[in-house]
Amino acid sequence: MENRLLGLTVWAKDCREAEDIRCFLSEKTLGDYTWRGGVKVRAYFGDREGLEEAVRLLKCAFPGLKSYPGTTDGEDIFLTYDD
């Protein structure tokens, strides 16, 4: 069975927060990038533990982020604000 990368998408409040999130994730991921006007950050992980740790740390570092199951192929979890 082939290993596949696990995807995380984060919708930030603004471009500045997106850059903070991208920098935060860059040390923990196998790749990341930003798009959609600079507020959507996508990151990839090699294992479930790394993905889950990043989600936990992001929710602590950026209060108000909520996690949901992925909605697209290659997206396993996404984080966003409810407001």
C-alpha positions in Angstrom: 0.0 0.0 0.0 1.3 3.4 -1.0 1.8 6.1 1.7 0.0 9.3 0.9 0.5 12.7 2.3 -2.2 14.0 4.7 -3.5 17.5 4.0 -4.4 20.3 6.4 -6.2 23.5 5.2 -6.4 26.5 7.5 -8.6 29.5 6.7 -7.0 32.5 8.5 -8.7 35.8 9.6 -6.4 37.8 7.4 -3.1 37.8 5.3 -1.0 38.5 8.4 -2.4 35.6 10.4 -2.0 33.4 7.3 1.6 34.2 7.1 2.0 33.5 10.9 0.3 30.1 10.4 2.4 29.3 7.4 5.6 30.1 9.3 4.3 28.1 12.3 3.6 25.1 10.2 6.8 25.3 8.0 8.9 23.6 10.6 6.4 20.7 11.0 5.4 19.9 7.5 6.6 18.3 4.3 5.4 21.3 2.3 3.0 24.3 2.5 1.7 27.2 0.6 -0.9 30.0 0.7 -3.6 31.1 -1.7 -7.1 32.5 -2.0 -6.1 36.1 -1.4 -3.5 35.0 1.0 -5.9 33.7 3.7 -5.9 30.0 3.0 -2.9 27.9 4.1 -2.4 24.4 2.9 0.2 22.0 4.6 1.1 18.4 4.1 2.2 15.8 6.6 3.7 12.3 6.3 1.8 10.7 9.1 -1.4 11.1 11.1 0.4 11.9 14.4 2.2 14.9 12.8 -1.1 16.2 11.4 -2.9 15.8 14.7 -0.1 17.4 16.7 -0.2 20.4 14.3 -3.9 20.8 14.7 -3.6 20.7 18.5 -0.8 23.3 18.5 -2.6 25.6 16.0 -5.8 25.5 18.1 -3.7 26.6 21.2 -1.7 29.2 19.3 -4.7 30.7 17.4 -7.7 30.6 19.8 -11.1 30.2 18.1 -9.9 27.9 15.3 -12.2 24.9 15.0 -11.4 21.6 13.2 -13.6 19.8 10.7 -13.2 16.7 8.5 -11.7 17.5 5.1 -14.0 18.3 2.3 -11.9 17.7 -0.8 -9.6 14.9 -2.1 -6.3 15.3 -0.4 -7.6 17.4 2.5 -7.9 15.4 5.7 -8.7 18.2 8.2 -9.5 21.9 7.8 -9.5 24.6 10.5 -11.5 27.8 10.4 -13.2 30.3 12.6 -17.0 30.0 13.0 -17.6 33.7 12.7 
